[in-house]
Amino acid sequence: MARTKEFDPDAALWAALELFWRRGYEATSMSDLVEHLGVGRASLYATFGNKRELYLKALERYEQGLLPDLLTDLARPGPALPGVRSLVRRYAAEATAEELRGRGCFVTNTAAELAPHDPVAARRVERNWDQLETVLHASLVRARAQGELPAGRDPLTLARMLLVLLQGLRVVGKASADPARVRDAAEQALALLD
């Protein structure tokens, strides 16, 4: 007869995500995970695989929580630019929020820490960025078609600039003690949409 799990894998995955997000991949040991999750090492390995596999599952969970919100915010009927502006301001606010201070973005952290030497992590980061760029591009194409964006503005180039800005806001917000630095950069970038 098969044993039932003595823990909730979904809750354990969220707890692992929180620990990895706060500490990073390299600074989190399997012993840290066992202690933080309150789950035996053998159970963790049996459920999630090794530390890297658990990290990648946590990254996937993080991404699942982001994209639906972005799609909802940017796909609202009517003018498109208010949704884009709201998204940029939301990233700036989150980047400077006291409760998230020092965390940054889990995807951006993965890009800096793992992507340079882990091809699977690099592909996951690229996939995330491709999705964000696609959503922004579609919104900007819609904005140009509706006359909100000047005809001479290239939606793809603007989407790429915003993608880089959003990732940069997360990095600077993680390390800077000056929230105005992030807010001012976001507002200056938004001025390019006028």
N, C-alpha and C positions, 0 to 999 in steps of 0.2 A: 504494500500500500504506500502510495506517494505521500511524503510529508507536505503539509501546507506551509506556506511561507509564514514566518513569525513576525513579519514586518510588512508595511505597506510600501511596495516598490515605487509608487508614484510620489509619496511623501519623501521617501529616501532620495529620489532623484532631485526633487526640489531642494532638499537640504544640501545635497552635493553641489548643485548649481550655486546656491548661496555661498558655500564655502569656497568653491573655485573662483567665483566672481570677486569675492572679497580678498582672497589671498593669491590667486593666480595658480597656474598649473604646477610649475616647478616648486613653489613654496608649500604645496599641499601634498603631504605624504599619504600613503594608504593608512597608516596609523592614525593620522589626523581625521581621515574620512570615517574610519571605524569608530573613533571616539565621538565625532560630531553627529554622526547618523545614529549611533547606538545600535549598530548592526554588526554582527560578527563578520570577520574577514572572509571566511569561507562562503557565507551567504552573499556578501557583496560580489565576490568573484563569480559565484554561480548565477547570479541575477544579471550583473552588468558587465562581466568580463574584467579586464585589468583596469588600471587607473586611467589610461588613455581612452579606452572604450567608454568608460563612465563619463569622462570629460566630454567626449564627442556627443554622447547622448544628452548630457546637460546642455551643450551648445544647441542641439536640435530643439530641445524643450524651450530654451530661451527664444530661439527664432520663431517657433510656433506662436509664441505670445505676442510677437511684434507685428508681423505682416498683416494679420487680419485688421488690426487697429489702423495701420497705414492705409490699407485699401478702403476701409470705411470712411476715414477722414478725407481722402482724396477723391473718392468716387461719388461724393454727394452731388445731386443735381444742382444746376445753376452755375454761377461763376466758379472757375477753377482756382484762380490765384489766391483767394482767401484760405483755401485748404492748404496750399503750398506754404503760404506765410505762417499759418497756424502750426504746421509741422516743424518748420525751422525754429519758430519761437518755443515750441514744446521741447525740442532737443536742447535748446539753450537753457531753458528753465530746468530741465532734468540734469543737465551737465553741471549746474551750479547749486542744485538742491543739497542742502546740508545732509540729509539722510542718505544721499548717494555719493557724497564726497569721498573721493579716493577709490571709487569703484570703476567709474567710466562705463563703457559699453562692453558687454561680454564679447561681442563679435570683434570690436576694435582691439580689445585686450588679446584675443586669440590671434588676430592679425599680427600684433607686435611680438607676442611671445612664442607662438607655435608655427605660424604660417611660413616663416623663413626656412624652416628645416623639416616640416611635416607636410607632405603633399596632400594628404587627406584634409587636414585642417585648412590648408591654403585653398583647396577647392570649395570647402564649405564657406569660407569667408568670401570668396569670389562669387559664389552662388547668392549669398545674402546681398552683397553689393549690387549684383546684377538685378536682383529683384527690386531693390530700392531704387536703382537708377531707372528701371523700366516703369515703375509706378510714377516717379517724378516726371519722366519724359512724357508719358501719356497725359498727365495733368497739364503739362506745359503746352503740348500739342493742342489740347482742348482749349486752353486759355488763348492761344494764338488764333485758333479758329473762331473763337467767340469775341475777338477783338480786345481782349484784356492785355495781351502781350503784343508789343509792336511787331509788325510783319518782318522786320529785319533781324529779329532775335532768333537764334537757333535753339529750339527746345532741347535737342540732344546735348549740345555743349553746356547749356544752362543746367540741365539735369546732372551732368557730370560734375560741374562746379559745385552744385549743391550737395551732391554725395560726398565730395571731398571736404566741403565745409562741415557737414554734419559729423563726419568722423573726426575732424580736427576739433570741433567743439567739445566732443567727448574726451579727447586726450587733454586738451587745455583745461577743461573743467575739472578733470581728475587731479591735476597737479597744481593749478593756480589758486592762490588765495584771493584773487581779485575777480569777482563775478562780472564786473563791468567789462572786462576784457572779452569775455564770451558773448555777452549781450550786445556790445558794440559791434563785434565782428558779424554777428547774425543780422543785425539791422543794416549794416553796410552792404552785406551780400543781398539782402532783400531789395535794396535800392536799385540793384541791377535789373530787377523785374519791372521797373517803372518805364 
